[in-house]
């Protein structure tokens, strides 16, 4: 029988696979902490559903590789917004 934590792992994994969401986005979508999402997807899922784990791992690696780009874009938008207000 699946425990609630195992079901949560699979639900989070399916969400990340379908949307390509980041850990932060998944945590806000499901109302759990980033730490919980990260631990569920990078550790617990490996034992619950190895097939889903491999798929999620690839997406999380892509997100990690792109995070500096998302951060740079956020800074650029912040700068442009503050410049337009003056």
N, C-alpha and C positions, 0 to 999 in steps of 0.2 A: 504494500500500500504506500502510495506517495504521501510524504509529509507535506504540510503547507510550504515549508522552505524549498522542497524539491520542486513543487509546482511553480513557486515564484521564480526559481532559477530558469525553468523552461519558458515561462511567460516572458520574462525579461529577455531571454535569448532570442525568442521568436520576434519580439519587438525590434531588437537591435538588428537582426538579420533582415527583416522586412523593410526597415526604414534607414538603416545605416546610422542610427542615432549614436551619439556619444554617451558615455557613462553619465555625465551631468544631465543630459536631456532625458535619459531613461529614468534617472532618479526623480526628476521633477514630474515626469509623466505618471509614475506609479507611487509617488509619495513615500519613498524610502530614501535613506541617505546614500550619498555617492559611495561611501565605504561599503555599504551593504551590497549595492549593485556590483561594485568591482569585485568583492569577495565571491559573490554568487557566480559571476561570469568567468572569473579567472581561476577559481579553485574548486568550488562545490560542483559546478556544472560538469567538470571533467569526470566525476564519479556518477553523477545522475544520468547524463546523456552525452557520451563521448562524441557522437556524431555532431550534435548541436555545438558542443564545445569547440570543435575544430573550425566550424563555420564562423562562430562568434570571434574566435581568436584572430582569424584573418581580418575581420572588420575592425576589431580593436587595434590591431597593429597599423592598419591604414589610418584610423583616427589619430593614433599617437604620432604617426609620421606627418600628418597634416596640421597638428594642433598649433604649431608656430605660425602657420598661415592664417588660421582663424583668429589667433590673438593679434596678429598684425593688422588684420582687417578691422577688428573691433577698435583698435587704437586709432586707425585712420578715420573711421566713422566718428569716433569721439572728437578727434581733432577738427574734422570738418564741421561738425555740429557746433562746437564751441566757437569756431571762427565765424560761422554764419550768424551767430547771436550778437556779435559785437558790431 
